[in-house]
């Protein structure tokens, strides 16, 4: 944990400055201790400990004076010592089994992690993050953290339809929260939103615009939310008497989005609308359409998946399924912290993503709606 440098703490640091020529004028900042606070306050070390830890044994006036002196000196509790005394590490883990460059190009993860941090900070809990290539490496990393008492609990993302991590974590008795639909075979709490309802809204909207050839560029096929969205896509189209123009599975990258769009738009029966599972692939699809001379939205409507800033940085701006990803992260952190505090584990359903209409989607010529 860092040191708060106030005028008083800098003056205090000056006392500890080395005087030998080898110091070369570098300040050696000594961390204030409870012994230093006791000397300044003229009380015992025990009294300082009682006051700073909120324990009985000192008067209210003395407690306030000790806390004021501690703040003035820039004192902060030693996280490692506190963790040992409380049997808590004050850290939770998150391992992402994705290519390392995912964090650099995928806005969803940055917003989600921002939401986690904003909530964890309130309880002085740190986030330990690692990116690994697969589930085996993820379990290996988590097992090491747990054995070394480096984490109190875990956030589990990118759930697979058949996911061995869940049973492993339960066997290891690691407190964890699943980011995805609750699983009937697990007691671990989950934080999730209704992906099926969001996809159905998108399909209904596009069909209402007169589109009958609608394709879907999806994410990784092993992921549970990819399966849920794909099934909802088929069901929604069937309700209108339609079948998917195509469903293409990808790895969420720009390159995969561009390749999928190229395939769809060079097909003889090319779609008139495409939905993408994330914004990176949607912007790649828009770029490909321009290169191929396919007008968006005149000849092709596009709907993106996350509604990050990318959707408004292109022209035309992209219609998208919009959700508060930061709030999603905050609710996940709250659920895990409640679990760590000994509360009964309970799943939480986050708000369903809603369609935000922009310039990349319009009614088809010849439909019963105006263009």
N, C-alpha and C positions, 0 to 999 in steps of 0.2 A: 504494500500500500504506500502511496506517495506521502511526502511531507508537505504540509501547508506552511509556506514561508511568509510569515507576517513580519512586521518591523521587530516585534519582540523576539520571534524565533530566530531572525537573522542576527540580532544582537546576542542572543544566547549562543548561536553557532560561533560567533566571533571568539567567545571564551575558549572554544575547543579548537581554535585554529592552530595548526602546527607552526613552529617557529624556525625549523631547520631550513637550510638553503635548498634541500631537495624538494620541498613542498612547491617551489616555483609559484608562490602566490595563490595556490588553489585552496579554496575554502573546504575544510573538512567538516561537514554538517553532522553533528551528533544528534541522534534521535532522542528526544526527551523521554525519560522513563518515569515510572510512578515514584521512584526514589527522588528524582529531581523535583517532582511536583510536591512531594512530602516536605522536602527542605524548604521550598518556597512558601508553602502554606503553614509551616511550623507545626505539622501534625505527624502522626506515625504513618508508616507505609500501609498498615492494616486499615487505617481510617480512609486513606486514599482509595484503596481497593474496594472498600464498602461503598464509598460515594460514587465511584465510576461505574460500578456494577449494579447500582440500584439496590443494594442490600441494606438491611437495618444495621444500626450500630453507631451512627453519627447523627447529629442534629441537622435539621433542615437548613439552618444558616450555614453550618460548616460544609454540608454537601454542596450548596450553591457556590460557596467560595472556592472549593476544590475544583468544581467543574469549570468555573470561570478561569481559574489559573491554568487548568489543563488546556482549555481552548486558546488562551493567550499564548501559551508555549507551543501550540501546534501539535499537541499530543494526539495520537490516534492509536486504537487498540491493535495489538499484534494479532493478525488474522490467524497465523499458524498456531500460536499458543491458545487463542480462543477456540479454534477448531478442536484442539486436543482436549481442552477442558469440557467442551460441550459434546464431544463425539460427533462433531459436524465439520465438514470441509468448507461449508459456505460456497460451494461451487457445484454447478450442474453441467452435465455433458451433452454435447450434440455432435454426432458423427454423421457425415454425409457420404453415402456410397455413390459418388458421382465423379466424373472427370474433374480435376482440380480447376480447370478454367471455367467451370460452370458458374462459380461465384462471381467471376468477372463479367459475365454476359447476361446473367439471368436476374432481372430486377426483383422477381418474387422473393428470392432468398435474402437479398439485402434488406428489403422491407420487413420480412418476417423476423430476421435476426434483430433488426432495430426495435421491433415491438417486444421481443424477448428481453433485450437489454434494458429498455425503458422501465419494465416491470421488475426485473431482477435487481436493478440498482436500488430500488426503494427498500429492499431488504438486505442490502449489502451482500448480494450473492453474485458471484462471478459466473461467466459462461466459458466453458472449455470446449473449443471447436477443433475438429479434425476432419480432413477430407481423405477418404480411402477409396480404393478401386472396386471393392465388392463387400458382400455381407460377411464373409469369413474374416476379412481384415477388420471390419467394424466390430464384430464380436471379440476379436483379439484385443483391440484397443480398449473397448469398454471393460473387458475382464481385467486388464492391467490397471486401469483407473480405479476400479472397484477394490481390487486386492491391495492397492497402495493407499486406499482411503482418500483419493484425490477428488472424488465426486460424492454428492449425497443422492443424486438421482439423475435421470436421463430423459431426454426428449427424442422420440423415435419418429423419423420422417420417411416419406417415400415407401409406404407399406406395400408389400406385394400381396397378391391374392392368396398365394401360399407362402407364408413368411415364417421361416424357422427362427427368426430373431425373437419373436414374441414368447414362444415357449422357453427359449434359452434364458431370457431375462427373468421370467417367472421362476425358473429353476434356481437361478442365482440370487433370487429375492432382491433384485434391484428395483427400487421405486422408479416408475417410469410412466410417462404420458405418451399415448399414441396420437400422432397427427394424422387423422383419418377416421373413417367410420368405426364405431365400436364393433368389436369382434365377438361373436357369440361363444367362441372357444377361449376367451380370455377375460379375466377380471380387471385388467389394467384400464384405467380411465382413458377416454379419448376426447379430443377436441376436433370437431368436424363441421362441415357445412354440406348442404344438399346439392351435390354436383348434378344429380339427375334433373332436378327442377330447373336449374340454370340452363342446362343444355336444351330442355324442352321449350323453355321460353325463347331461346335463339331460333330453334327450328320453326316454331309457330310464327315468329316474326318474319323469317325469310319466306316461308310459304305464303304468308299474308301479302308479301310484296310481289307475288307471282312467280317465285322461283320453284322449279320442279326438279332441277338437276343440282343437288346440293352435295358437296363433298366435304369430308372431314380429314384434316391433317392432325393426327393424334400424337401423343407422347409415347413413352416406353410401354410396350404391351404387357410387361410383367406387373406393372403398377396397378394397384387396386382401383385408384381413381380413374385410370385410363379405361379399365374394363367397365366401370360404372358409367362413365360418360359415353362410351361406345354403345352400350346397351340402350341407354336413354336416347341416343341419337336415332338408333334403328326404330325404337318403339314410337318416338314422336313422329317420324316420317310415316310409319305404317298407319298411324292414326289418321293421316291425311291421304292414305292410299298410295304412298310413294315408297321407293326404295333408295338407299344411298347411292349417289353417283359413284362414289368410291370412299373407302376409309384406308388411309395410309399411316402405318405406325412409323415413328421416328425416334431420335434421341434428343429432341428439343433444340438442336443447334440451328444456327443460321443456315449452314450448309445443307442440312437435312430438309429444312423448310423450303429452301430454294430448289432442291432436287425434286421434292414432291410436287411443288407447284409447276415446275417445268413439265413433269410427266403429265399432270392433269390438263394443262393448257395446250399441250401439243397432241392431245388425244382427239380423235374425230368427234366424239360426243363429249366435248369438254363441259365442265360444270359452269353454271351461271352464278354460283355462290360457293364460297369455301369458308369453313370455320377452322381456326387454328387453336391448338391447345395452349400456346403461349404467345407473347407479343414479339419475341425475337423471330419466330418462324413467320408470323404474320407480316412483319416488315420486310422479311426476305421475300415472301410471296408477292407483296406489292412491287418490289424492285423487279422481280422476274416478269410480272405482268407488263410493266413498262417496257422492258427490253424486248418482249415479244409483240409489242404493239397492241396489247389487250387493254382497253380503256376501263379504268376503275373510277367511278362505279357504273359507267354506261353499259359495259359488257360483262362485268364481273363485280359482284359484291363480296366484301371481305369482312369477317368478324373475328376479332382477336380474343385471347383468353384471359388476360390478367388486368388490363387497363393501367399499365404503367405509363410513365411520361413518354415512352417510345411512341405510343399511339397518337400523341399530339405533336410529335416532332417530325412527322411525315405529312406529305400531301397526296391525296386527301387524308385528313385525320381518320384514324380507324375506329369504327364501331367496335365495342368490346364489352365483355362480361366484367363488370366493375365490382370490386369488393375492397374493403378496408383490410389490407394484408397486415398492416401494423397492428391493428386491433386483434387480428387472428393470432399473431405472435404474443401479444399481451395476455390474451385469454389462456393461451397454452402455458405461459409462465405462471399465471395465477393458479391454474389447476395443479401444476406440479408443486408449487410452494405450499398449497393447502394440503396436498398429500404428504409432504415432508413434515408438516406441522402436526401430523397425526389425525387429520380429519378424514372422515369416511370418503373413499375415492368415488368421484362422481363425474360422468362424462358431460361435456358441454357442447351444445349445438350452436355454432357461430352463425352469423347472418348469411343468408343465401345471396350469391352474386346476382346482380341485376344488370340487364342490358342497357348500355349507354349508347345512344344512337349518334353517329357522326357522319361525315361525308363519304365514307367508303361503302355505304349500302343504300340502294334506292330501288324503287319498284321497277319491274321488268316492263319493257315496251310491249304493248298488246295485252297487258294484264288489266284487271278491272280497277286498278289503282292508278292515279296520275303519276307520271314520271317526274 
